[in-house]
Amino acid sequence: MADSYRAFSCVGSRTPTDGALGFKVNNSTPQRSKFLDAQQAAVFLGGLNFRTVLRWAREGYLPAIPVGEGKRRLWRFLETDLEGWMVSRRTGTLSPATDAPIKG
């Protein structure tokens, strides 16, 4: 058992160079996103009511992961998904070069 684990763990330590296998390996460590329940997601989104968060999840308006089946399904939310959703809904940003008022 220990030998098979050791053999498995050695596979991940190899890093092929560019072009050796036809792909580039990304050696950066991925950021783990935290799963939130509806109440935590409501706080993360700026103090929404958790029932609003659940309704938006059911309607597909908010990115969410359903857990289980049936009427009383649980919902989980990834922090990174919620952050991306909030950023995508941002309005009113000004770009100095294109949105500056024209003096005339």
C-alpha positions as CSV (number, residue, x, y, z in Angstrom):
1,M,0.0,0.0,0.0
2,A,2.8,2.4,0.9
3,D,4.6,1.6,-2.4
4,S,1.5,2.4,-4.5
5,Y,1.0,5.7,-2.7
6,R,4.7,6.6,-3.1
7,A,4.5,5.8,-6.9
8,F,1.4,7.9,-7.2
9,S,2.9,10.9,-5.4
10,C,6.0,10.8,-7.6
11,V,3.9,11.3,-10.7
12,G,2.8,14.8,-9.6
13,S,6.3,15.9,-9.0
14,R,7.4,15.8,-12.6
15,T,7.1,19.0,-14.6
16,P,7.5,18.7,-18.3
17,T,9.1,21.5,-20.1
18,D,7.3,23.5,-22.8
19,G,6.9,21.5,-26.0
20,A,8.0,18.2,-24.4
21,L,4.5,16.8,-24.3
22,G,2.8,19.5,-26.3
23,F,1.4,21.6,-23.5
24,K,2.5,24.1,-20.9
25,V,2.2,23.3,-17.3
26,N,0.9,26.0,-14.9
27,N,2.9,25.6,-11.7
28,S,1.1,28.4,-9.8
29,T,-0.9,27.1,-6.8
30,P,-4.7,27.4,-7.4
31,Q,-6.6,29.5,-5.0
32,R,-9.2,27.5,-3.1
33,S,-12.6,29.1,-3.0
34,K,-14.6,28.8,0.1
35,F,-18.2,27.3,0.0
36,L,-20.8,29.5,1.7
37,D,-24.3,28.8,2.8
38,A,-27.2,31.2,2.0
39,Q,-26.7,33.3,5.2
40,Q,-23.0,33.6,4.6
41,A,-23.5,34.5,1.0
42,A,-26.1,37.1,2.0
43,V,-23.5,38.8,4.3
44,F,-20.8,38.5,1.6
45,L,-23.1,40.2,-0.9
46,G,-23.6,43.2,1.3
47,G,-26.3,42.4,3.8
48,L,-29.0,40.9,1.6
49,N,-31.7,38.8,3.2
50,F,-30.8,35.1,3.0
51,R,-34.2,34.3,1.6
52,T,-33.5,36.7,-1.3
53,V,-30.3,34.8,-1.9
54,L,-32.1,31.5,-2.0
55,R,-34.8,32.8,-4.3
56,W,-32.2,34.2,-6.7
57,A,-30.3,30.8,-6.6
58,R,-33.5,28.9,-7.5
59,E,-34.3,31.4,-10.3
60,G,-30.8,31.1,-11.7
61,Y,-30.0,34.8,-11.2
62,L,-27.2,34.1,-8.8
63,P,-24.4,31.5,-9.4
64,A,-25.1,28.6,-7.0
65,I,-24.6,24.9,-6.6
66,P,-27.6,22.8,-5.7
67,V,-27.0,20.1,-3.2
68,G,-29.6,17.3,-3.0
69,E,-32.9,16.8,-4.7
70,G,-36.5,17.8,-4.1
71,K,-38.3,20.7,-2.7
72,R,-36.0,21.5,0.3
73,R,-32.8,21.5,-1.7
74,L,-29.7,23.0,-0.1
75,W,-27.7,25.6,-1.9
76,R,-24.0,26.4,-1.7
77,F,-22.2,29.4,-3.1
78,L,-18.5,29.8,-4.1
79,E,-16.9,33.0,-2.9
80,T,-15.1,33.5,-6.2
81,D,-18.4,33.0,-8.2
82,L,-20.2,35.6,-6.1
83,E,-17.3,38.0,-6.4
84,G,-17.3,37.6,-10.2
85,W,-21.0,38.0,-10.3
86,M,-20.8,41.3,-8.3
87,V,-17.9,42.6,-10.5
88,S,-19.9,41.7,-13.7
89,R,-22.8,43.8,-12.5
90,R,-20.7,46.9,-11.7
91,T,-22.0,50.1,-13.3
92,G,-20.8,53.6,-13.5
93,T,-17.1,53.0,-14.1
94,L,-15.2,55.8,-15.8
95,S,-12.3,55.4,-18.2
96,P,-10.3,58.6,-18.2
97,A,-9.5,58.3,-22.0
98,T,-13.0,57.5,-23.3
99,D,-15.6,58.7,-20.9
100,A,-14.1,62.1,-19.9
101,P,-16.4,65.1,-20.6
102,I,-15.5,66.9,-23.8
103,K,-14.7,70.5,-23.4
104,G,-16.2,72.6,-26.1
